[in-house]
């Protein structure tokens, strides 16, 4: 079969021949890949720097996909970390980590949207006790997952959603998605009294943002839950000791490990149903798997989520 193959972590995947997969464990089945999203998580997997990386090569990247089973039924599948990912003509899935898709669904739409929607959906549903009328700040709201997080928070009953980012042009687009207020990172004191922060940024910007929020809160005894999901600004953030002592701050993470795989799958039917019903604005661009090497090095991003199709 043809696949995108990583043979060195310092080189993009190459489109080449690769041995056909063979199911070996109970519950495993070989499926045809219909559409696989090129998510930031997939790029870190292919670069060997994701926290779940085993360092094993060669590697076919890809952590989820719309696939076709032996009966011709389309399914959405999530994979564990494996060297046989979804950026190939065929792959192996565990049936209990997949769900059947509604009839007439757009595979590219599902492949593009589920991963970025799921990041905030699962965080709010599985990692914290999120109540309606809470106020939410999203750091990194101009990215694909951040845009989805605005829509997810509103769907779950947030009374106010504040979107923060660097790109003024993209920030200006976010009120149309439900953002009640948009801020740059030097304006975060205006968001000091939120109840929940969804953080896709981390690194030094988070260190500064945390101080800005905590020192400007009207009531420091009011609970503030900080959910770390992404780390586009760096893997480490210095947290001042006073931040944890002078305010009622709780920091939690949401991702592989902190959320069991079965809990991701548990959320999929409602999440996929919402996407299929048009509840989210999805920006997707389908491209051929054969173009993977050129796509990987293209830095002229449009903001669309690229979906690779064999």
C-alpha positions in Angstrom: 0.0 0.0 0.0 1.0 3.7 -0.2 1.6 5.7 3.0 3.2 8.8 4.5 6.3 7.3 6.1 8.5 9.0 8.7 12.0 7.5 8.7 13.8 10.4 10.4 12.3 12.8 12.9 14.1 15.7 11.2 12.5 15.1 7.8 8.9 15.3 6.7 7.0 12.1 5.9 7.5 10.7 2.4 4.9 9.1 0.2 6.1 5.6 -0.4 5.3 1.9 -0.5 4.7 0.3 2.9 3.7 -3.3 3.9 0.0 -3.9 4.2 -1.3 -4.0 7.8 -2.3 -7.3 9.3 -4.7 -7.4 12.3 -3.2 -9.5 15.1 -5.2 -8.8 18.3 -8.8 -9.6 19.2 -11.0 -6.6 18.2 -8.6 -5.3 15.6 -9.7 -4.9 12.0 -8.0 -3.7 8.9 -9.9 -0.7 7.3 -9.5 1.6 4.3 -8.7 5.1 5.2 -11.0 7.7 3.6 -9.9 10.9 5.2 -7.3 11.8 7.9 -6.8 15.2 9.5 -3.4 16.8 9.7 -3.7 18.1 13.3 -0.9 19.8 15.3 -0.8 16.7 17.4 0.0 14.7 14.3 2.9 17.0 13.4 4.4 16.6 16.9 4.0 12.8 16.6 5.8 12.9 13.3 8.5 15.1 14.8 9.1 12.8 17.7 8.5 15.5 20.3 5.0 14.7 21.6 5.0 13.6 25.2 3.6 10.2 24.2 6.3 9.6 21.5 8.2 6.3 21.9 10.9 7.3 19.4 10.3 4.2 17.3 10.8 4.4 13.5 9.7 4.0 10.8 6.3 5.6 11.6 3.1 6.3 9.7 1.6 9.4 11.5 -2.1 10.0 12.1 -4.1 9.6 15.2 -7.7 9.5 13.9 -9.6 9.2 10.6 -12.8 8.5 8.8 -12.4 4.9 7.6 -14.4 2.3 5.7 -14.9 -1.1 7.3 -15.2 -4.5 5.5 -19.0 -4.0 5.2 -18.6 -0.6 3.4 -19.7 1.4 6.5 -18.0 4.7 7.3 -16.7 5.0 10.8 -14.8 7.5 12.8 -11.8 5.9 14.5 -9.3 7.0 17.2 -6.0 5.3 17.4 -3.7 4.8 20.3 -0.1 5.9 19.8 1.2 3.4 17.2 3.7 3.3 14.4 0.8 2.4 12.0 -1.2 5.6 11.9 -4.0 6.8 9.6 -2.0 8.5 6.9 -2.0 5.5 4.6 -4.4 3.7 2.3 -5.2 1.2 5.0 -4.6 0.9 8.8 -5.7 -1.1 11.8 -8.3 0.1 14.2 -9.9 -1.3 17.4 -13.6 -1.5 16.7 -14.5 -0.4 20.3 -12.5 2.8 19.7 -14.6 3.7 16.7 -18.2 4.7 16.0 -20.4 4.3 12.9 -21.1 7.6 11.1 -24.5 8.9 10.0 -25.5 8.3 6.4 -24.5 10.9 3.8 -21.9 12.5 6.2 -19.0 14.4 4.6 -15.8 12.4 5.5 -13.6 15.4 5.0 -15.7 17.6 7.4 -15.6 14.9 10.1 -11.9 14.3 9.7 -11.2 18.0 9.9 -13.4 18.8 12.9 -13.6 16.0 15.4 -10.0 16.4 16.8 -10.1 20.2 17.3 -13.7 20.2 18.7 -12.9 17.3 20.9 -10.0 19.1 22.7 -12.3 21.6 24.5 -15.4 19.4 24.4 -13.7 16.6 26.4 -11.9 19.1 28.7 -15.1 20.7 29.8 -17.1 17.5 30.0 -14.4 15.1 31.5 -11.8 17.2 33.3 -13.8 19.7 35.3 -17.3 20.3 36.6 -18.4 22.9 34.1 -21.6 24.6 34.9 -23.8 26.8 32.8 -23.4 30.6 33.1 -19.6 30.3 33.8 -17.3 32.8 32.1 -14.5 31.3 29.9 -11.3 32.7 28.6 -9.6 31.0 25.6 -5.9 31.5 25.2 -4.9 30.8 21.6 -8.5 31.4 20.3 -7.4 32.2 16.7 -6.2 28.7 16.0 -8.4 26.0 14.7 -9.0 24.3 18.1 -9.4 27.7 19.7 -12.1 28.7 17.3 -13.9 25.5 18.0 -13.5 26.1 21.8 -15.5 29.3 21.5 -18.4 27.4 19.9 -18.1 24.5 22.4 -18.2 26.8 25.4 -21.2 28.6 24.1 -22.9 25.2 23.4 -22.3 24.1 27.0 -23.9 27.2 28.4 -21.1 29.7 29.1 -22.4 33.1 30.0 -19.4 34.9 28.5 -16.6 33.7 26.2 -13.5 35.8 25.9 -11.1 35.0 23.0 -7.5 36.0 23.3 -4.8 35.8 20.6 -2.1 37.7 18.7 -3.5 38.0 15.2 -5.8 41.1 15.0 -7.3 40.1 11.7 -8.2 36.6 13.0 -9.4 38.0 16.3 -11.9 40.2 14.4 -13.5 37.1 13.0 -14.3 35.5 16.4 -17.4 37.5 17.5 -19.2 35.8 14.6 -18.5 32.4 16.2 -19.9 33.6 19.6 -17.0 35.4 21.3 -18.4 38.1 23.5 -15.0 39.9 23.8 -11.7 39.6 22.0 -8.4 40.6 23.6 -4.8 40.6 22.7 -2.4 39.2 25.3 -1.5 42.6 26.7 -5.2 43.2 27.5 -5.9 40.2 29.7 -6.4 42.1 32.9 -9.9 42.8 31.4 -10.6 39.1 31.6 -9.5 38.7 35.2 -12.8 37.6 36.6 -13.4 34.5 34.4 -14.1 31.1 36.0 -12.3 28.9 33.5 -9.3 29.4 31.2 -8.8 27.0 28.2 -5.2 27.3 27.3 -3.7 26.2 24.0 -0.6 28.4 24.4 1.4 27.6 27.6 5.0 28.7 27.8 6.0 32.2 28.7 2.7 33.8 27.5 0.8 31.7 30.0 3.2 32.6 32.8 2.5 36.3 32.2 -1.2 35.8 31.6 -1.6 33.9 34.9 -0.1 36.9 36.8 -2.2 39.4 34.9 -5.4 37.5 35.7 -4.7 36.7 39.4 -3.5 40.1 40.4 -6.5 41.8 38.8 -9.3 39.5 40.2 -12.0 41.3 42.1 -12.3 38.3 44.5 -9.2 36.1 44.7 -11.1 33.5 46.7 -13.4 32.9 43.7 -12.4 29.6 42.0 -10.4 29.8 38.8 -9.8 26.6 36.9 -7.0 26.6 34.3 -7.1 23.8 31.7 -3.9 23.2 29.8 -4.6 21.6 26.5 -1.9 22.8 24.0 1.6 24.2 24.2 2.2 26.1 21.0 4.4 28.7 22.8 6.6 26.1 24.5 6.4 23.0 26.7 7.3 24.7 30.0 5.7 27.6 31.9 7.1 29.1 35.1 4.3 29.3 37.7 4.9 31.8 40.5 4.5 30.2 43.9 2.4 33.2 45.0 -0.1 32.4 42.2 -1.0 29.1 43.9 -1.1 30.6 47.4 -2.8 34.0 46.9 -5.7 32.9 44.8 -8.1 29.9 44.5 -6.4 28.6 41.4 -6.6 25.0 40.1 -4.5 23.9 37.1 -5.5 20.7 35.3 -4.5 19.2 32.0 -6.6 17.5 29.3 -5.1 15.0 26.9 -4.0 11.4 26.4 -3.5 9.9 29.8 -5.4 12.5 31.9 -8.4 11.4 29.9 -8.7 7.6 29.2 -9.2 6.6 25.5 -12.7 5.1 26.3 -13.8 8.6 27.6 -12.9 10.2 24.3 -14.9 7.6 22.5 -17.8 8.0 24.9 -18.1 11.6 23.8 -17.9 10.9 20.1 -21.5 10.1 19.2 -22.9 13.4 20.4 -19.9 15.3 19.2 -20.0 13.8 15.7 -23.7 14.3 15.6 -23.3 18.0 16.3 -20.7 18.4 13.6 -22.8 16.5 11.1 -25.7 18.7 11.9 -23.8 21.8 11.2 -23.4 23.1 14.7 -19.8 24.2 14.2 -18.1 26.3 11.6 -15.5 24.0 10.1 -12.7 25.1 7.8 -11.3 22.2 5.9 -9.2 21.6 2.9 -8.8 18.2 1.3 -5.5 17.3 -0.3 -4.0 14.2 -1.7 -1.9 11.9 0.5 0.7 11.8 -2.3 1.4 15.5 -1.7 2.2 15.0 2.0 5.9 16.0 1.8 5.1 19.3 0.1 2.2 20.0 2.5 4.4 19.4 5.5 6.8 22.1 4.6 4.2 24.6 3.4 4.2 27.6 5.8 1.6 29.7 4.0 -1.2 28.3 6.2 -4.7 29.6 5.5 -6.2 28.5 8.8 -8.0 25.6 7.2 -7.5 22.2 8.7 -5.8 20.0 6.1 -7.3 16.6 5.5 -5.3 14.0 3.6 -7.2 11.6 1.3 -5.6 8.6 -0.4 
